[in-house]
Amino acid sequence: MSDPSLFVSPLVRQAARNLHTVEWLSENDTWRSAWFCRWYFWHTRRMMARTPDEAAAWLPAMAFAVSREKDLYVLAEFARWPLPEPLPPEARPWRDRLIRSWEQYRPATAWRKTIRLAALVRLDRRAGRGCRVVGTDADGGQ
């Protein structure tokens, strides 16, 4: 029998590595206590994700981080994170999970509500536009 991991796309493998890294970091005492470390990490990742695949590979980790984050500055950094265009087909469930994470986030203050709303508006607009998906008729099958 063939190993099923041989049939996983490189994008899915990278997303799994990214999620594992963020889960591991979330258990680190310095990571949990120093908001600046978390903010800098996510800011750097946002700036370094140059291709749609690189940005899409961070979506599962983002959804996990949004569900656990409490710091305003880090949440604001999450709200700035753009959806990749074109969106790879395997990233659609990740995008949907990120949107659900923001929808389930319960803000306690007006500022947190503003951050949540900004993230949802940005994600809903991109998802509503259809975020061109590679390999579909929407992009001419390319």
Backbone torsions as a table, in degrees:
resi	resn	phi	psi	omega
1	MET	NA	137.8	-179.3
2	SER	-75.4	150.6	176.3
3	ASP	-74.1	120.5	-177.9
4	PRO	-62.7	-24.3	-179.4
5	SER	-67.7	-17.2	178.0
6	LEU	-69.6	-19.6	-176.4
7	PHE	-100.5	6.4	179.2
8	VAL	-85.5	137.7	-178.5
9	SER	-69.8	156.2	176.2
10	PRO	-58.5	-33.2	178.8
11	LEU	-63.9	-43.4	179.5
12	VAL	-66.0	-40.2	177.5
13	ARG	-62.0	-43.7	179.6
14	GLN	-65.5	-40.6	178.2
15	ALA	-61.7	-39.9	178.0
16	ALA	-64.9	-40.8	177.5
17	ARG	-63.9	-42.8	179.8
18	ASN	-63.2	-44.9	179.0
19	LEU	-62.8	-42.8	177.9
20	HIS	-60.8	-41.7	179.6
21	THR	-61.6	-46.2	-178.4
22	VAL	-67.7	-39.1	176.3
23	GLU	-62.0	-43.0	179.8
24	TRP	-64.8	-45.0	179.9
25	LEU	-63.1	-34.5	-177.8
26	SER	-65.9	-17.4	177.0
27	GLU	-90.7	-5.6	-178.7
28	ASN	-82.8	132.0	-177.3
29	ASP	-60.8	-41.2	-179.9
30	THR	-65.1	-41.9	179.5
31	TRP	-61.5	-44.2	-177.2
32	ARG	-69.3	-36.6	-172.8
33	SER	-90.8	-22.9	-175.6
34	ALA	-107.4	101.1	-178.5
35	TRP	-61.0	-32.1	-178.4
36	PHE	-63.8	-36.4	177.5
37	CYS	-61.3	-44.1	179.9
38	ARG	-67.3	-44.8	179.7
39	TRP	-60.8	-47.8	-178.2
40	TYR	-61.8	-41.8	177.9
41	PHE	-57.2	-51.7	-177.1
42	TRP	-70.9	-36.5	177.2
43	HIS	-62.5	-44.6	179.5
44	THR	-63.3	-43.4	-180.0
45	ARG	-62.9	-40.4	179.4
46	ARG	-63.2	-42.5	-177.4
47	MET	-72.9	-28.3	-176.6
48	MET	-87.5	-17.3	-178.5
49	ALA	-77.7	90.6	-173.9
50	ARG	-86.7	-34.6	-178.3
51	THR	-101.0	159.3	177.1
52	PRO	-58.2	-37.3	179.3
53	ASP	-66.0	-41.0	178.8
54	GLU	-62.4	-43.1	179.1
55	ALA	-69.0	-41.1	-179.2
56	ALA	-64.7	-33.0	-179.1
57	ALA	-65.4	-17.8	178.5
58	TRP	-91.4	-8.9	-175.9
59	LEU	-60.0	-44.4	178.0
60	PRO	-62.6	-39.6	178.6
61	ALA	-66.7	-36.8	177.0
62	MET	-62.5	-44.9	180.0
63	ALA	-60.3	-41.9	177.5
64	PHE	-63.3	-45.4	-177.0
65	ALA	-67.2	-39.7	178.7
66	VAL	-60.3	-39.0	-178.3
67	SER	-69.2	-18.3	-176.7
68	ARG	-111.6	-17.6	-172.0
69	GLU	-75.0	143.2	178.5
70	LYS	-120.1	-19.4	-174.2
71	ASP	-80.2	134.3	-178.0
72	LEU	-61.2	-42.7	-176.2
73	TYR	-67.8	-38.0	178.4
74	VAL	-70.4	-41.2	176.9
75	LEU	-61.7	-39.6	177.6
76	ALA	-64.0	-36.5	176.0
77	GLU	-64.5	-40.1	177.0
78	PHE	-61.1	-39.6	-178.3
79	ALA	-65.3	-24.5	179.4
80	ARG	-81.7	-12.6	-173.9
81	TRP	-68.8	119.1	-178.9
82	PRO	-82.3	151.6	170.9
83	LEU	-75.9	141.5	179.7
84	PRO	-71.4	145.0	172.8
85	GLU	-132.1	128.0	-2.6
86	PRO	-74.1	149.0	-179.0
87	LEU	-83.4	120.7	177.7
88	PRO	-60.6	145.0	-175.9
89	PRO	-56.8	-38.8	-178.5
90	GLU	-71.8	-8.7	-179.5
91	ALA	-91.9	-7.8	180.0
92	ARG	-57.4	-47.1	177.6
93	PRO	-62.8	-31.3	179.0
94	TRP	-68.4	-41.9	176.4
95	ARG	-60.6	-45.3	179.9
96	ASP	-63.2	-37.4	178.4
97	ARG	-68.0	-38.1	177.4
98	LEU	-64.2	-42.8	177.1
99	ILE	-61.1	-44.0	178.0
100	ARG	-63.1	-37.0	178.4
101	SER	-61.6	-43.2	177.5
102	TRP	-67.5	-38.0	179.2
103	GLU	-65.3	-35.4	-178.5
104	GLN	-82.7	-14.2	179.4
105	TYR	-66.0	127.5	-178.5
106	ARG	-106.7	99.5	-178.9
107	PRO	-73.6	141.6	-179.0
108	ALA	-96.9	-20.0	-177.5
109	THR	-126.4	167.7	179.1
110	ALA	-63.4	-38.3	-179.9
111	TRP	-64.5	-41.8	177.7
112	ARG	-65.2	-35.6	176.8
113	LYS	-64.9	-38.3	178.7
114	THR	-64.3	-43.9	179.0
115	ILE	-62.4	-46.6	179.4
116	ARG	-59.8	-46.5	-179.7
117	LEU	-63.1	-41.8	178.7
118	ALA	-60.5	-43.2	179.6
119	ALA	-65.0	-44.2	-179.2
120	LEU	-66.2	-39.7	178.6
121	VAL	-62.8	-45.9	179.8
122	ARG	-61.8	-46.8	-178.7
123	LEU	-68.4	-41.0	-179.4
124	ASP	-66.2	-39.0	178.3
125	ARG	-63.1	-45.2	-179.0
126	ARG	-67.2	-43.0	179.3
127	ALA	-68.5	-37.3	179.7
128	GLY	-66.6	-32.4	177.3
129	ARG	-72.8	-12.1	178.6
130	GLY	94.3	-6.0	-179.8
131	CYS	28.6	89.7	-177.4
132	ARG	-36.5	128.1	-179.4
133	VAL	-104.8	128.9	-179.5
134	VAL	-64.2	137.8	174.3
135	GLY	85.6	14.6	179.1
136	THR	-116.0	172.9	178.1
137	ASP	-66.4	-23.4	-178.3
138	ALA	-62.6	-29.0	180.0
139	ASP	-109.5	20.0	178.5
140	GLY	80.1	15.1	177.3
141	GLY	75.5	20.2	-177.2
142	GLN	-96.5	NA	NA
